[in-house]
Amino acid sequence: MAPREEKAKSTHRVLRISQLDALELNKDLEQLVWSQVTQCFHGFQPGLLAHFEPELKALLWLFLWRFTVYSKNATVGQSVLNIQYRNNFATTLRYQPPSRNQKLWYAVCTIGGKWLEERCYDLFRNHHLTSFGKAKRCMNFVVGLLQLGRLINFLIFLQNGKFATLTERLLGIRSVFCKPQNMREVGFEYMNRELLWHGFAEFLIFLLPLINVHKLKAKLSSWCIPLTGARNGDSSLASCGKQCSLCGEWPTMPHTIGCAHVFCYYCAKSSFLFDMCFTCPKCGTEVQSVQPLKSGIEVSEANAL
């Protein structure tokens, strides 16, 4: 069984999208680790990290390489997607991990290449001497050739699905599955349930703005607390004018709507503009007009407090 599994491991090709996803996961991990490192220098002098930033990045990537590619033959993104590197120069169908030299050259090409590019960029940016002009042009020419090579390699990768990066092609390491892949069984019950709830939620979002909440609240209040008549405490404006009948707070700019209850101006006016058939939530009286409270009652109410 073991040789058969190893043969299946080496013959089943990894999807192009899986290889590209692994590269994106690696980039996200690098950004996450670097953001955590920069937070450690948040309290230091500004610009302190910029002097040795390429070297610190190289040490971090070297640390990640030691515990991923060197020890497990796969990057973090590949491990998540059940992928690992295989020595493409091996003549047998059995799985052969990358050699030690291939792993070392992988670190040199990836980590060393990034460090050299960033350091040379800082060097040419900070020194504006004429002696660096020829070196800068040579470096730009080399970088242009590398970019052209990466473009050609990517076009070839889209055609045959092997070697997602130029480094992998030059070193002869390609991506294979760690374990044999099984056929995916897609269940549509969960998808149908999600589509049903999504459509129901969109219907509610469309329906809720059309519902008159204030009027519905007043109706429910009248059903739950049936009014048999005005209470003794609500028989006059002076006795019920201590709080707004809508918000329950001390009425700001007290107004009435034609009944024996007091409202804040903004509570009554906004409710009236929202619903022309607005009724008092206490007694059910339909609004006639929003009128200010008489000054005599207001003064007597203030004196009562």
Secondary structure as GFF3:
##gff-version 3
##sequence-region A 1 305
A	DSSP	alpha_helix	2	11	.	.	.	ID=ss1
A	DSSP	alpha_helix	16	40	.	.	.	ID=ss2
A	DSSP	alpha_helix	53	67	.	.	.	ID=ss3
A	DSSP	alpha_helix	69	72	.	.	.	ID=ss4
A	DSSP	alpha_helix	76	80	.	.	.	ID=ss5
A	DSSP	beta_strand	83	87	.	.	.	ID=ss6
A	DSSP	alpha_helix	100	107	.	.	.	ID=ss7
A	DSSP	pi_helix	108	112	.	.	.	ID=ss8
A	DSSP	alpha_helix	113	126	.	.	.	ID=ss9
A	DSSP	three_ten_helix	130	132	.	.	.	ID=ss10
A	DSSP	alpha_helix	133	160	.	.	.	ID=ss11
A	DSSP	alpha_helix	166	171	.	.	.	ID=ss12
A	DSSP	beta_strand	173	177	.	.	.	ID=ss13
A	DSSP	alpha_helix	188	207	.	.	.	ID=ss14
A	DSSP	three_ten_helix	208	210	.	.	.	ID=ss15
A	DSSP	alpha_helix	213	224	.	.	.	ID=ss16
A	DSSP	three_ten_helix	232	234	.	.	.	ID=ss17
A	DSSP	alpha_helix	237	240	.	.	.	ID=ss18
A	DSSP	beta_strand	255	256	.	.	.	ID=ss19
A	DSSP	alpha_helix	265	274	.	.	.	ID=ss20
A	DSSP	beta_strand	291	292	.	.	.	ID=ss21
A	DSSP	alpha_helix	295	304	.	.	.	ID=ss22
###
